[in-house]
Amino acid sequence: MAAIASGIARIECATPADLETAEATVAAFDDQAFSLTDRTSLAIMERLAVNDSLAFDADFRIYRYGPDRRRAFTVLP
């Protein structure tokens, strides 16, 4: 917690718009079972223009966003 307080990372809260985007993801990817946590994280990443992620499940590799849902996040490892 001290590292976060010192500025190494920042805590970002979901906005109502992020939750709406997360809900829209259900319809856009109706063949996937993205969790609410993943959908909200994806929405926040889009809003903040974060392009890179660290993920251990396939959800962040499957998700597409932007015009015609052609953009993908760079996912590590």
N, C-alpha and C positions, 0 to 999 in steps of 0.2 A: 504494500500500500504506500509506503514511503517513496518508492520509485515513481509511482503514478503521481503522487503529490509533488514530486520534484520536477515533473514535466516530461518524463521519458515516454509517457503515453497519455492519451486523454480519453475520458469517458464521454461517449456520445449517447444521448438519449433519443429514443424513437419519438418522432412527431406523429400527430394524427395522419398527416399525409403519407408518412412511411408505412403506417398500418394499413392505409387504403391501398398503397402499392403492393404490400405484402398479400393482401386479400385478393387483389387482381391477379396475382401470380398463380393462384389456385386454378382460375379459369384458363389462363394462358398455357399452363402446363398440367392439364387435367390428367395426364398419364403418369404423373410423378407424385410422390408423397413427401414433398418438401415440408419440413417441420415449420411451425410458426417462428421459431428462433432463427432458422436459416432464412426464411422468407423476409423477415424483418431485417436481418443482417444484410441481405442482398439489396434491399430497398435503401438502407442507410449508405451502403457502399456506392450505389448509383448516385444518390444525392450529393455525396461528398467527392464524387469523381475519383474514388479509390479503385485502382485497376488490378492490384495484386492482392492475393489472399493466401492464407495458409489453411488448408482444409484436409481432413483425413477421410471424408466421405465424398461420393461422386457428385453431390448436389451442386457444388460450386463449379464443377466442370461441365455439367449439363446446362445450367442456366444461361440464357442469352438475353441481352437487353439492347436498348437503343433502337434506332430506326429499323423497322422490320426484324427486330430481335436478331441482329447479325453480329453484335459485339459479344465478346466473351472475356471473362476475367482470366488473368494469368494466375494459375493455381500451383502452389508449391506444397509439398515436395513433389 
